[in-house]
Every structure is written in C-alpha cells, then in structure tokens.
Amino acid sequence: MAISHLLLDIEGTTCPVSFVAEVLFPYARQQMGGYLRAHGHEPEVAALLDDVAESWRADPHPAAQALLAGCSPAATPAERVLPYLDWLIANDVKLTALKDLQGRIWRTGYASGALVAPLFADVPPALQRWRQQGLVLAVYSSGSVPAQQLLYGHTQAGNLCPLFSHWFDTRSGSKHEGSSYRGIAAAMGCEASAVLFISDALAELNAAATAGMACLFSDRDGNPSRDNGPFARISDYSQLTLPDDAHGS
C-alpha cells in the first residue's frame, strides 16, 4: 500500500534533543513553583495536581517514596507535589500530568518570545512539500498535544501548526506498544500500512513496525542513540521520496 500519512516524532526527529533537554525542561523546572502558586487553585490545574499526587503515592522508586515521606502535612497541594515534579523533570519521567503542566508553562514562554523552537533546517520546507504532495501529516510525541502545538506554532519558520492534521500524545498509549500505533492509524482513518513513522527511538520504531507501519530511523547530530536496528536511516528530509525510502534496510 502506498504511503499516505506521515507520523513524526519531535525530539531528535524534527527538533534537536538539545532544545528539549537544555531549554524547555530547565525553563519548566525554573517556572514550576511560581506557576503552581499562581494557578494551583484553578480547577484544571488542581485536577492535574491530584493526578500527580496519586502517581506519586503509587511510584515504587525509593527516591520518590523518600520525598513523599518528607512532605509536610501542612503544605498546600501545590507545595506538596512540587518536590516530586522537580524529581520527575530531573529524571525525564514522562508522566502525562507533568507533561500537561509543562505545556501550560511553556505557553507563557512562547507567548513572551522567551522560547522559539529551532527545528532542523530541512524540516520546515519538507513539511510544506509533503503537505503540497497531499500527504497527511501527524505528530506523536510524549509531550502533551498542547505542548506539541506550542512548539510547532512558534518556530524559526513561523507557525507550522496548520500543516498538521492530527496530534497524538501518551493519552493514545505508550510509544513502546504496538497497540498505540494501531489506534493512531484508526484515529486517522487509514490502514497502518499507509503510515510512515519517523523517530529517533528504536523501541518506538519496533512497536510501530509490529503494528504494520513503515518506519525510518532519525539519525540527527546530537541524538543520544544511533542504533537504527533493522530500519533505514534518515538525517535530511530534503531528499525523502515515498514509498521507496520507507522500507527497513
């Protein structure tokens, strides 16, 4: 079946890992306390704090439980979960509620101009070309959908959100489970075999492949892993043609 849909990871695929690790995460970590003090009473944020507290109580990691034991019973809900949120960010734990909170903080940073997403230079023209060719573009990232849209809405090439038709985050399931990719294909109204998934994570590609998707390994400068397993590598989208480049090597 011909490829009609492109499903793209973000970090290490369309945007440098360094932007996420060295800019976005530290910004959210620095701003988290002030944000929770200002907005922790709002119903949506309060519900997220409840989700974080519940995950904390169920977290088996000794460091997480040590933080929980040290909490002051007199602290507000926001004050109580702040040490755990800080620990999650420091250890890059992809908790859905945390991702939502980070997205809300990043919204302020993008709006002020403090944050601009530095996509790889070949990405904006490739996205434009693929859309003009009639391909359906979608994002699947561990970052929340609002965070994804903020990133693509504030790039060095301007607002690229209108180029995408679908957005998926961990609410669609783990990126390491084939069922997540089958669900995403169904949500896009196509067969999994009509989707090309590009990611820098071998475990994600393996999961997508079990669902029947074509896969390419994103091999970008600065990526922590260069193991492409059985998948063909791609480091520049300017020459990507479909469907021939969408097969494992």
C-alpha positions in Angstrom: 0.0 0.0 0.0 1.3 3.5 -0.9 2.2 5.8 2.0 -0.5 8.5 2.5 0.2 9.5 6.1 3.5 10.7 7.8 3.6 10.3 11.6 6.5 12.2 13.1 8.2 12.2 16.5 9.6 15.6 17.6 12.7 15.4 19.8 15.6 14.1 17.8 13.5 13.9 14.7 12.2 17.3 13.7 13.8 19.3 16.6 17.2 19.0 18.3 17.3 17.0 21.5 19.2 19.9 23.0 16.3 22.3 22.7 14.1 20.0 24.8 16.8 18.9 27.3 18.7 22.2 27.6 15.9 24.8 27.1 12.4 23.5 27.6 12.9 21.3 30.6 15.0 23.8 32.6 12.6 26.5 31.8 9.6 24.5 33.1 11.6 23.4 36.1 12.5 27.0 36.9 9.0 28.3 36.5 7.0 25.4 38.0 6.8 26.7 41.6 5.7 30.2 40.6 3.2 28.8 38.2 1.6 26.4 40.7 1.4 29.2 43.3 -0.4 31.4 40.8 -2.7 28.8 39.2 -2.9 25.8 41.6 -6.4 26.9 42.7 -7.8 26.7 39.2 -9.9 23.5 38.6 -8.0 22.1 35.7 -4.6 22.6 37.4 -5.9 21.3 40.7 -7.1 18.1 38.9 -3.6 17.7 37.4 -2.1 18.1 40.9 -4.4 15.4 42.1 -3.2 13.1 39.3 0.4 13.9 40.2 -0.2 13.1 43.9 -1.9 9.8 43.0 1.0 8.8 40.7 3.5 9.8 43.5 1.8 7.5 46.0 2.0 4.6 43.6 5.5 5.3 42.5 7.7 2.4 43.7 11.1 4.3 43.2 12.9 4.7 46.6 13.8 8.3 45.8 10.1 9.1 45.1 9.0 7.5 48.3 11.7 9.2 50.3 10.4 12.6 49.0 6.8 11.5 49.9 7.8 10.6 53.4 9.4 14.0 53.9 6.3 16.1 52.9 4.9 18.5 55.4 1.2 17.7 56.1 0.6 21.4 56.4 1.7 22.2 52.9 -0.8 23.2 50.2 -1.4 20.6 47.4 0.8 22.6 45.1 3.6 22.8 47.7 3.3 19.1 48.4 3.8 17.9 44.9 6.5 20.4 43.8 9.4 18.2 45.1 8.1 15.2 43.1 7.5 17.3 40.0 11.1 18.6 40.3 12.3 15.0 40.6 10.3 13.8 37.6 11.7 16.6 35.4 15.3 15.9 36.6 14.9 12.2 35.7 12.9 12.8 32.5 10.0 10.7 33.7 7.2 11.1 31.1 4.2 11.4 33.4 1.1 12.6 31.5 0.0 15.2 34.1 3.5 16.6 34.3 3.6 17.0 30.5 0.3 18.9 30.7 1.7 21.2 33.4 4.9 21.8 31.4 2.8 22.6 28.3 1.0 25.3 30.3 4.2 26.9 31.5 5.8 26.8 28.0 2.7 28.6 26.6 3.7 31.6 28.6 7.3 31.4 27.5 6.4 31.1 23.8 3.9 33.9 24.1 6.6 36.2 25.6 9.1 35.3 22.9 11.4 33.7 25.5 11.0 30.4 23.7 11.4 29.7 20.0 11.6 26.2 18.6 14.7 25.7 16.4 13.6 23.0 14.0 16.3 21.3 11.9 16.7 23.5 8.8 15.4 20.9 6.4 12.2 20.3 8.3 10.0 23.4 7.5 10.4 23.1 3.7 9.9 19.3 3.9 6.7 19.7 5.8 5.5 22.2 3.2 6.5 19.9 0.4 4.8 16.9 1.9 1.6 18.8 2.5 1.6 20.1 -1.1 2.1 16.5 -2.3 -1.2 15.6 -0.5 0.3 13.6 2.4 -1.5 13.8 5.7 0.9 14.9 8.5 0.6 13.9 12.1 2.6 14.2 15.3 3.1 11.5 18.0 5.2 12.7 20.9 5.5 12.0 24.6 5.0 15.8 25.1 1.3 16.8 25.5 -0.7 17.8 22.5 -0.8 21.5 23.7 3.0 21.4 24.1 3.4 20.0 20.6 1.2 22.7 19.1 3.1 25.4 21.0 6.4 24.1 19.6 5.2 24.0 16.0 3.3 27.3 16.5 6.5 29.1 17.5 9.3 28.0 15.2 12.1 29.9 13.5 9.9 29.4 10.3 6.8 30.7 12.0 3.5 28.9 12.8 3.6 25.4 11.2 0.6 24.0 13.0 -1.8 24.3 10.0 0.4 21.8 8.1 -0.6 19.0 10.6 -3.9 17.2 10.6 -3.5 15.0 13.7 -1.8 15.3 17.1 -1.1 12.4 19.4 0.5 12.1 22.9 0.7 9.5 25.6 -3.0 9.6 26.0 -3.0 7.4 22.9 -0.9 4.9 24.8 2.8 4.1 25.3 5.1 4.7 22.4 6.6 1.3 23.0 3.3 -0.6 22.4 2.1 -1.7 19.0 -1.5 -1.2 20.1 -0.8 2.6 20.3 0.1 2.8 16.7 -2.8 0.7 15.6 -5.1 3.0 17.5 -3.4 6.1 15.9 -3.9 4.6 12.4 -7.6 4.0 13.2 -8.0 7.6 14.5 -6.5 8.9 11.3 -8.9 6.7 9.3 -6.3 4.7 7.4 -4.5 1.3 7.5 -1.3 1.2 9.5 0.5 0.1 6.3 -0.3 3.5 4.8 1.6 5.3 7.6 5.3 6.1 7.6 6.6 6.7 11.2 9.9 8.6 11.7 11.6 8.5 15.2 15.0 8.5 16.8 14.0 5.8 19.2 14.5 2.2 18.2 11.9 0.9 20.7 9.3 3.1 19.2 10.1 2.0 15.6 9.9 -1.6 16.7 6.5 -1.0 18.2 5.2 0.8 15.1 6.6 -1.9 12.8 4.7 -4.6 14.7 1.5 -2.6 14.0 2.3 -2.7 10.3 3.7 0.8 9.8 6.7 1.7 7.6 9.5 3.2 9.7 12.6 5.3 9.3 15.2 5.9 11.9 16.0 9.6 12.5 19.8 9.9 12.7 20.5 13.5 13.7 23.5 15.2 15.2 23.2 15.3 19.0 20.9 12.3 19.3 21.8 10.1 22.2 21.3 6.9 20.4 22.5 6.0 16.9 21.3 2.4 16.9 18.9 2.0 13.9 18.3 -1.7 14.3 16.7 -3.1 11.1 15.5 0.3 9.9 16.9 2.6 7.2 18.4 5.8 8.5 17.4 9.4 7.5 19.2 12.5 8.5 17.9 15.0 6.0 14.3 15.2 4.7 15.1 17.2 1.6 15.6 14.1 -0.5 12.9 11.9 1.1 10.8 10.3 -1.5 7.9 7.8 -0.9 7.3 5.0 -0.6 10.8 3.6 -1.6 12.6 5.2 1.4 10.1 3.8 3.8 11.4 0.3 4.0 13.8 -1.2 6.5 17.4 -1.9 5.4 
